[in-house]
Structure formats: structure tokens, C-alpha cells
Amino acid sequence: MNEFSAEAMGLVIREYRLDQSPSMTQDELARRADYGKGGAVSISRIEHGLISPREHRLAAIALALRLTPEQLKQEAEDRTRSLAHQRGQRPVKLREQVAETKRRYAEVNEKAAQRSKITQEHGEAFYRVHDVVRDEFFMRFVELAKSISGAPEPERPRQEEIESAARTPTAIRIGAMSAGIANAIRGATAGGAAGAAVGGAAAYGAFTAAALFGSASTGTAISTLSGVAATNATLALLGGGTLAAGGAGMAGGILLLTGMVAAPAAALAAAGFYVLRRRRNKKEEERLRIEVEAAETALDQSQQGFDAMIEVLLRAPDIMEYVSVHGTHALEKWRAGLPPEPRDWASLGQDGQERYKGFLRVAGCLLAVSSINVSALLTAEPDALREMDAAIDETLRYADRTIRSIV
């Protein structure tokens, strides 16, 4: 992991931005670094030390500032040490110590509040597009697929493929999810999950649970097909639908995430009494200082996990938005060309059958993206976080490429 703090990186980026000739605005830096809509807000948050850019975004920012990523990281590491040295020099007088601790206490609470705000903002944006693509693509495809009898079962990964690799490739995992969706469609046709009596988010929740936790022909649960690493908790890709509707739902999911990011500040609540007191003795001051330092450390240690979570909440909606726009259009064209009911597999023709298989693959990609367990990123140890981050990046890249190639 990098040896620089988000605060230090933000200060360095801000200084280099302002040192450009002429000075570069946050909006200009965002555009040059290929941030999307609202990129200036992200740059502002980076410069205020609230979030730290992931590797590919850091590289783009460095290029925009005419630096290499290594130069930017080295400057941030140097600044981190400088800031730590400054804060290590505590005032001598009790009154000045009290003022400093009070200031740091306020900073911890403000940072936690800002993290919660950022999480809620991105979480709500994710859920908005997620709910649209759920209703307008995923569930519409399911309803159409249920009307087709005799559709063949998709090829499943062989047990040897799963057990022979340290981590099952993304293509196999998403293939397994697509197979799970096909099985759930057959179950729904027989009156099981997502039957006609259940609608909306509840149907989606029941359906995706059946798809994720149904059994493969080998007897291996679909949810375990993320590989050996997942079984020993170093890779948490399938979290039972942390972000999928039908679990805690939109409000519940956001409350879970905002509660987790604010946890370090919540631990300071009991110490608030001493902050409000106009005077406190040395023992009380020492107690509060220790608690504030512990909260600062907890925030610093969770920074990379928080950054990884926000990156997922930024990238996943882009993938879903593409399906919402292009996938729903392609699905409607396919629906218009279907033969009248009752319809069977042979009546679709080769083109119709290929579209069915493609939409099934898209649905598998959407399920993989929407079930990424982002809350696990906040509590992961450094080694596990690296593995999880790499696997999630692979999932998002693969899903994006596959969806665009189909629709």
C-alpha cells in the first residue's frame, strides 16, 4: 500500500494545479484527467483529503499536471512525513493542548460527516440507475424468457476448472451466474422465484437469490464460484446482494454504508462531554487526546478501503447506464420480432436464439456488478484489500467489455 495520506496527496495536487501557468481550475483538471460529469467535485474532494484517487485516476491527474505518477506519490509521501512531524510537536501549556485537541476532535467529526455525505450521494446515484436497469432490462428479459419453452441450459464451468485455479476467472464466474439466471427462469416458469404473484423489487430479490444461491450441475453453489480465494474470506465479491434491491433495500443499503464510514467518529461520542467543558484537568485532556488519536488512526487506516468503495460506486452506474440506454432498446427490438405465444426455442430462429444467449450473458454481468460487496472493502486488511480491489476491477472491466460487445 502507498505510504502517503489522502490529506498530503490532496495538498500536493492542489499546489501543482495552482502552479500551472496560467493556474488551472478544478474543472479544467477534471476534464484533462478524464473525469466525467461533476468531475470538479471529485477534484475538490481529493484536494481536501476526503478521497484519494485510485491508480488509473492518479496517473491521469499526474499527466494533466505534467508529472509522472511516481513523482506525485513521492511528493505526497514527503508531505505525509512533514505533516506527521508538525503534529508530533504538542503545545506545552494545558490551555493550548486543550485547544489543539478540540480542533482535531472537530476535524475527525467533520471528515466522518463528509465521508457519510459522499457515500450517501454515490450510493443513491447507484441505486437510481440500478433500479431502472433492474425493471427495464433485467426483469423484462426474465418475463420474456419465461415465455419461451425448451431453451437449452447454458454451458456450466467444470468442477475441475474451478478447483484448479487459485482464483476462478471472471468469465467463468459470470458464466455461472448466467447459468444460475437460466435455472431461476425455469424455476419461475414452474411457479418458483419471481412468480407472477410477486412484483417489483421483491421479485428481483427472490429471483437473484435463486440465481446466486442455486446449485450448479456439479452440486457446487453458484455463490461459491468466485474461486478458492473467496472461501477463505480474502476475496469478497458475492456478498449476498449488499447493493441489490430486495435485501435491505435502497435505504437500508445506504444506511449500512454511511454507518460504517462514520464508525471512527461515532467512537468519540462518549468523549464529547470533555470537549464541551470549558475547563478540564490534565487527566481528562490526556484521555480525550488518546481517543482522538485513535479515531484519526482509524480514519487513516480505512482510507484506501473507502477510496476503493467510492471507485466502485462511480464505475458501476456507468456500466448499468449503458445497459439502461442501449440494452433496453435492443431488448425491445428482440421482443418485437418474437413469434406469438405460445413460443418455443426452435421458433426463435438462429438470430433470435443468439440474442437470447447474449441477453442472458448481459444479465449475468449485471448480477455480478450489482452484487459486489463494497462494504467488505471498508474492513479489509491491506493484503485482502489488494486482492479484492484487483478482482473487482477485473469484474467491472470484463462486464463493461462483454455488455458493449453484445448490445
Order of alpha helices (4+ residues) and beta strands (2+ residues): alpha-alpha-alpha-alpha-alpha-alpha-alpha-beta-alpha-alpha-alpha-alpha-alpha-alpha-alpha-alpha-alpha-alpha-beta-alpha-alpha-alpha
